[in-house]
Structures are given as structure tokens and as C-alpha cells.
Amino acid sequence: MGMLDKNWSGYCAGMKIEHDMMLNQYPVTFLTGLLVDQAALIGVINTLFDLSFPLLAVECVEAQASQRR
């Protein structure tokens, strides 16, 4: 777990980068935004892997919102 600097947004397909604390002690970085396709998602995931950041979760928020209707 860790924090990705907000300046890395350009390397992560323009995703919005935010930080929080997990269990009030572990820093966690959240990336949110719209990606054009799965290839773009894989690009972001590979960037995080190359930086040795563990991936805790991937969530498609838009699809979940449309399923509730």
C-alpha cells in the first residue's frame, strides 16, 4: 500500500488521483476516471505494476449505477 503522487495522472491516462488512509494507518491511493477501453485500463494497471504499487481493487462504477435502475 502507498501513495502515488498526483503528478502521475498523465502517466495513468489522466485518472484523478486521491489519497486516503486505510484503517486510519495505511496510506492508499485512489484512481478514478473514464477510460476509453480495456486496453487503456491495462495500460494504467501496467504502469502501477512497473512502479511496484499493489493493486487492491478495480471497480466499474458506471456499470454498477446503471444496474440499479
C-alpha positions as CSV (number, residue, x, y, z in Angstrom):
1,M,0.0,0.0,0.0
2,G,1.2,3.5,-0.6
3,M,0.6,6.9,-2.2
4,L,1.0,7.7,-5.9
5,D,1.9,11.4,-6.4
6,K,-0.8,13.4,-8.1
7,N,1.7,14.4,-10.8
8,W,1.5,10.9,-12.2
9,S,-2.0,11.5,-13.5
10,G,-0.7,12.0,-17.0
11,Y,1.0,8.6,-16.9
12,C,-2.2,7.0,-15.7
13,A,-4.5,8.0,-18.6
14,G,-5.5,11.3,-16.9
15,M,-7.1,9.5,-14.0
16,K,-7.9,11.6,-10.9
17,I,-5.5,10.7,-8.1
18,E,-6.7,11.0,-4.5
19,H,-5.3,9.8,-1.2
20,D,-6.9,8.4,2.0
21,M,-5.9,6.3,5.0
22,M,-7.0,2.7,5.3
23,L,-7.8,1.6,8.9
24,N,-6.5,5.1,10.0
25,Q,-2.9,4.0,9.4
26,Y,-2.1,2.8,5.9
27,P,-1.9,5.3,3.0
28,V,-3.9,4.3,0.0
29,T,-4.2,6.0,-3.5
30,F,-7.5,6.0,-5.4
31,L,-7.5,6.5,-9.2
32,T,-10.9,7.5,-10.7
33,G,-11.9,8.5,-14.2
34,L,-13.2,7.4,-17.5
35,L,-11.1,5.1,-19.7
36,V,-11.8,4.6,-23.4
37,D,-11.5,0.8,-23.4
38,Q,-9.9,-2.2,-21.6
39,A,-6.6,-1.5,-23.3
40,A,-6.4,1.8,-21.5
41,L,-7.2,0.1,-18.2
42,I,-4.4,-2.5,-18.8
43,G,-2.1,0.4,-19.5
44,V,-2.9,2.0,-16.2
45,I,-2.5,-1.3,-14.4
46,N,0.8,-2.0,-16.1
47,T,2.1,1.5,-15.0
48,L,1.2,0.7,-11.4
49,F,2.8,-2.7,-11.6
50,D,6.0,-1.1,-13.1
51,L,6.1,1.3,-10.1
52,S,5.6,-1.7,-7.7
53,F,2.3,-0.5,-6.4
54,P,0.0,-3.3,-5.3
55,L,-3.5,-3.2,-6.8
56,L,-6.2,-3.7,-4.2
57,A,-9.3,-3.4,-6.3
58,V,-10.7,-2.4,-9.7
59,E,-14.3,-1.3,-9.8
60,C,-16.5,-0.3,-12.7
61,V,-18.7,2.4,-11.0
62,E,-20.7,3.4,-14.1
63,A,-21.9,-0.1,-14.8
64,Q,-23.0,-0.6,-11.2
65,A,-25.0,2.6,-11.2
66,S,-26.8,1.6,-14.4
67,Q,-27.7,-1.8,-13.0
68,R,-29.6,-0.2,-10.1
69,R,-32.1,1.4,-12.4
